[in-house]
Amino acid sequence: MSWLRKEEWPWWQSGLLLGLLNMAAFFTADYYLSVSTTFSRGAGMLVGLVAPEHVAANAYWQKVKPIVDWQFMLVLGIPIGAYLAARLSRKAVGFSASLPDMWVSRFGTSGAQRWTVGILGGILVGFGARLADG
């Protein structure tokens, strides 16, 4: 199990393992690994707290039920797994990131700006994933 404690894995090993995991999920459960639908379901659950009649009447949420399923648990498990991997590698003692020179010259070193751009970028990627149906 010492291989779990590597500071980082080569990208190709991680990609290969993730691909094999996706194939195993597909062939055993007839589902592929995905997370974008979970955010739609989560939104349906939140809306259902304040306007359940809207969720019941919404055509999308009639098709994609706002329920806790295996994908929802996968999304919850991703940050937990990331935390455990960081702790196992003994490298994660705090968050720090070096900034590329191009970023610093164009935008500076503001942490708030990095968080804003990161969150907006994540929203755009998530929107694109939902637009492309996954």
TIKOL-333680 format. One record per residue: residue number from 1; residue in three letters; x, y, z of N, C-alpha, C in turn. Coordinates in steps of 0.02 Angstrom, whole numbers. Each point is the difference from the previous one (the first is absolute). Layout:
residues N
NUM, ALA, X, Y, Z, X, Y, Z, X, Y, Z .
...
END
This chain:
residues 134
1, MET, 40, -60, 0, -40, 60, 0, 42, 63, 0 .
2, SER, 65, -7, -6, 43, 60, -1, -12, 42, -62 .
3, TRP, -27, -30, -53, -13, 38, -61, -54, 53, 12 .
4, LEU, -42, -11, 51, -51, 50, 16, 30, 63, 31 .
5, ARG, 59, -6, 27, 31, 55, 36, 46, 42, -44 .
6, LYS, 0, -12, -66, 40, 42, -44, -23, 72, 5 .
7, GLU, 47, 46, -7, -19, 71, 2, -45, 17, -59 .
8, GLU, 14, -27, -57, -45, 9, -58, 8, -60, -46 .
9, TRP, -53, -14, -36, 1, -55, -48, 11, 30, -69 .
10, PRO, 33, -36, -44, 5, 23, -70, -70, 7, -30 .
11, TRP, -9, 51, -42, -66, 13, -29, -27, -60, -37 .
12, TRP, 42, -37, -33, -24, -56, -41, -25, -57, 45 .
13, GLN, 31, -10, 58, -23, -52, 46, -69, 19, 28 .
14, SER, -6, 62, 20, -64, 23, 27, -55, -5, -53 .
15, GLY, 15, 22, -61, -48, -4, -54, -20, -71, -16 .
16, LEU, 50, -45, -1, -13, -70, -14, -45, -31, 54 .
17, LEU, 16, 14, 63, -41, -27, 54, -71, 28, -1 .
18, LEU, -7, 64, -14, -66, 29, -5, -40, -30, -58 .
19, GLY, 34, -10, -56, -33, -32, -58, -22, -71, 16 .
20, LEU, 43, -38, 34, -18, -68, 19, -58, -1, 50 .
21, LEU, 0, 47, 46, -55, 6, 48, -65, 16, -37 .
22, ASN, 3, 44, -49, -59, 18, -38, -26, -60, -39 .
23, MET, 46, -38, -30, -21, -60, -37, -32, -51, 47 .
24, ALA, 30, -9, 59, -28, -47, 49, -70, 22, 21 .
25, ALA, -10, 65, 11, -66, 25, 19, -50, -12, -56 .
26, PHE, 22, 11, -62, -46, -9, -57, -19, -73, -9 .
27, PHE, 49, -44, 3, -14, -71, -14, -36, -35, 59 .
28, THR, 9, 24, 60, -33, -32, 57, -67, 31, 17 .
29, ALA, -7, 65, -8, -62, 34, 20, -36, 33, -58 .
30, ASP, 28, -3, -60, -29, 31, -59, -6, 76, 7 .
31, TYR, 46, 30, 38, 5, 72, 8, 72, 20, -10 .
32, TYR, 11, 60, -25, 68, 27, -3, 7, 53, 53 .
33, LEU, 62, 12, 20, 13, 49, 52, -16, 70, -27 .
34, SER, -40, 36, 35, -15, 69, -19, -24, 37, 63 .
35, VAL, 6, 65, -2, -19, 39, 59, -46, 58, -16 .
36, SER, -5, 21, -63, -37, 61, -14, -75, -6, 15 .
37, THR, -29, -59, -10, -71, -10, 14, -14, 10, 75 .
38, THR, 49, -17, 41, -9, 7, 72, -13, 72, 20 .
39, PHE, 31, 47, -34, -11, 71, 17, -71, 21, -18 .
40, SER, -26, -27, -56, -70, 13, -18, -47, -30, 52 .
41, ARG, 16, -61, 21, -42, -33, 50, 4, 37, 67 .
42, GLY, 60, 22, 17, 8, 39, 62, -41, 64, -2 .
43, ALA, 0, 33, -58, -41, 61, -8, -74, -17, 9 .
44, GLY, -21, -57, -28, -69, -21, 8, -18, -13, 73 .
45, MET, 48, -29, 37, -12, -12, 72, -7, 66, 38 .
46, LEU, 43, 48, -17, -3, 65, 34, -64, 36, -17 .
47, VAL, -19, 0, -64, -63, 33, -20, -58, -36, 33 .
48, GLY, 4, -66, 5, -53, -39, 32, -13, 18, 72 .
49, LEU, 51, 28, 33, -9, 21, 70, -46, 60, 6 .
50, VAL, 2, 44, -50, -41, 62, 4, -59, 0, -48 .
51, ALA, 4, -39, -54, -55, -1, -49, -8, -70, -29 .
52, PRO, -23, -48, 40, -6, -68, -25, -47, -7, -59 .
53, GLU, -50, 44, -4, -47, -3, -56, 36, 17, -66 .
54, HIS, 49, 44, 4, 39, 18, -60, 41, -60, -24 .
55, VAL, 31, -35, 46, 39, -59, -19, -45, -53, -30 .
56, ALA, -59, -10, 30, -47, -51, -25, -25, 17, -70 .
57, ALA, -6, 65, -16, -26, 20, -65, 54, 9, -53 .
58, ASN, 63, 1, 20, 55, 13, -46, 15, -62, -42 .
59, ALA, -1, 8, -66, 10, -56, -46, 69, -31, 8 .
60, TYR, 51, 41, 11, 68, -27, 8, 4, -44, 62 .
61, TRP, -26, 25, 56, 5, -37, 63, -48, -59, 2 .
62, GLN, -48, -3, -46, -40, -61, -6, 41, -55, -32 .
63, LYS, 44, 21, -47, 43, -48, -35, 61, -18, 44 .
64, VAL, 32, 49, 28, 59, -9, 43, -22, 15, 71 .
65, LYS, -20, -51, 35, -27, 8, 67, 52, 29, 48 .
66, PRO, -18, 50, 40, 46, 27, 50, 5, -46, 61 .
67, ILE, 41, -51, -6, 8, -50, 53, 75, -9, 16 .
68, VAL, 12, -29, 58, 68, -19, 18, 11, -70, -29 .
69, ASP, 46, -4, -48, 15, -64, -32, 76, -11, 2 .
70, TRP, 24, -49, -38, 71, -17, 2, 43, 59, -26 .
71, GLN, -26, 37, -49, 38, 58, -26, 7, 53, 54 .
72, PHE, -53, 11, 38, 2, 49, 54, 52, -20, 51 .
73, MET, 2, -64, 17, 50, -24, 48, 70, 5, -29 .
74, LEU, 7, -10, -66, 65, 8, -33, 25, 71, 7 .
75, VAL, -45, 48, -11, 19, 71, 6, 20, 17, 72 .
76, LEU, -34, -28, 49, 20, 10, 69, 67, -34, 15 .
77, GLY, 12, -56, -32, 62, -37, 13, 61, 30, -33 .
78, ILE, -8, 40, -52, 58, 29, -35, 42, 44, 47 .
79, PRO, -29, 49, 34, 42, 40, 45, 27, -40, 59 .
80, ILE, -39, -49, 24, 24, -42, 55, 60, -41, -23 .
81, GLY, -5, -29, -60, 56, -38, -28, 60, 43, -13 .
82, ALA, -12, 61, -24, 56, 47, -13, 35, 17, 65 .
83, TYR, -39, 11, 53, 30, 16, 65, 41, -59, 26 .
84, LEU, -28, -60, -5, 36, -59, 24, 63, -13, -40 .
85, ALA, -3, 10, -66, 59, -8, -42, 54, 50, 19 .
86, ALA, -21, 62, 13, 49, 51, 20, 32, -17, 67 .
87, ARG, -41, -24, 46, 27, -19, 66, 47, -60, -6 .
88, LEU, -18, -49, -42, 42, -59, -8, 67, 17, -31 .
89, SER, 0, 49, -45, 63, 19, -34, 45, 40, 46 .
90, ARG, -27, 23, 55, 37, 40, 50, 26, 65, -29 .
91, LYS, -26, 20, -57, 23, 62, -30, -45, 59, 18 .
92, ALA, -62, -15, 14, -49, 54, 11, 4, 25, 71 .
93, VAL, 34, 54, 11, 2, 31, 66, -38, 66, -1 .
94, GLY, -18, 23, -56, -38, 62, -8, -8, 14, -73 .
95, PHE, -43, 46, -16, -11, 16, -70, 48, 55, -22 .
96, SER, 37, -15, -51, 42, 50, -31, 7, -18, -73 .
97, ALA, 3, 49, -41, 7, -12, -71, 45, 53, -30 .
98, SER, 45, -22, -42, 42, 50, -34, -40, 24, -61 .
99, LEU, 6, 63, -14, -37, 30, -55, 44, 4, -61 .
100, PRO, -27, -15, -58, 38, 8, -62, 16, 74, -11 .
101, ASP, 58, 13, -30, 21, 69, -12, -51, 38, -42 .
102, MET, -30, -33, -49, -49, 34, -43, -60, 24, 41 .
103, TRP, -23, -41, 48, -56, 19, 43, 19, 61, 41 .
104, VAL, 59, -2, 31, 21, 55, 44, 7, 64, -40 .
105, SER, 29, -3, -60, 9, 61, -40, -67, 29, -23 .
106, ARG, -49, -43, -11, -64, 23, -25, -49, 18, 55 .
107, PHE, -3, -41, 53, -52, 9, 51, 26, 15, 70 .
108, GLY, 64, -9, 11, 27, 12, 67, -3, -63, 43 .
109, THR, 4, 10, 66, 2, -57, 45, -59, -4, 48 .
110, SER, -54, 34, -15, -58, 2, 43, -31, -70, 9 .
111, GLY, -6, -21, 63, -32, -64, 14, -74, 1, -16 .
112, ALA, -33, 56, 15, -72, 6, -14, -13, -6, -75 .
113, GLN, 44, 29, -40, -9, -3, -72, 10, -72, -25 .
114, ARG, 49, -35, 28, 11, -70, -21, -60, -43, 18 .
115, TRP, -28, 10, 60, -59, -38, 20, -59, 16, -47 .
116, THR, -10, 63, -15, -55, 21, -43, 6, -32, -69 .
117, VAL, 60, 5, -29, 11, -28, -67, -8, -76, 2 .
118, GLY, 26, -31, 52, -6, -73, 6, -72, -23, 6 .
119, ILE, -39, 35, 40, -71, -18, 8, -39, 13, -64 .
120, LEU, 11, 58, -31, -35, 14, -63, 20, -50, -55 .
121, GLY, 64, -17, -2, 22, -50, -48, -33, -68, 12 .
122, GLY, -6, -19, 63, -34, -62, 17, -73, 0, -19 .
123, ILE, -32, 58, 10, -71, 6, -20, -7, -7, -76 .
124, LEU, 45, 32, -37, -3, -6, -74, 12, -72, -23 .
125, VAL, 48, -34, 30, 13, -70, -18, -61, -43, 17 .
126, GLY, -30, 12, 58, -59, -38, 19, -59, 14, -46 .
127, PHE, -9, 63, -20, -53, 18, -47, 12, -35, -67 .
128, GLY, 62, 1, -23, 15, -34, -63, -12, -75, 4 .
129, ALA, 16, -29, 57, -11, -72, 8, -75, -16, 0 .
130, ARG, -40, 42, 32, -73, -12, 0, -29, 13, -70 .
131, LEU, 26, 51, -34, -24, 15, -67, 14, -58, -47 .
132, ALA, 56, -34, 9, 18, -57, -42, -27, -65, 28 .
133, ASP, -44, 3, 50, -31, -58, 32, 51, -44, 36 .
134, GLY, 43, 33, 36, 45, -40, 41, 71, 18, -9 .
END
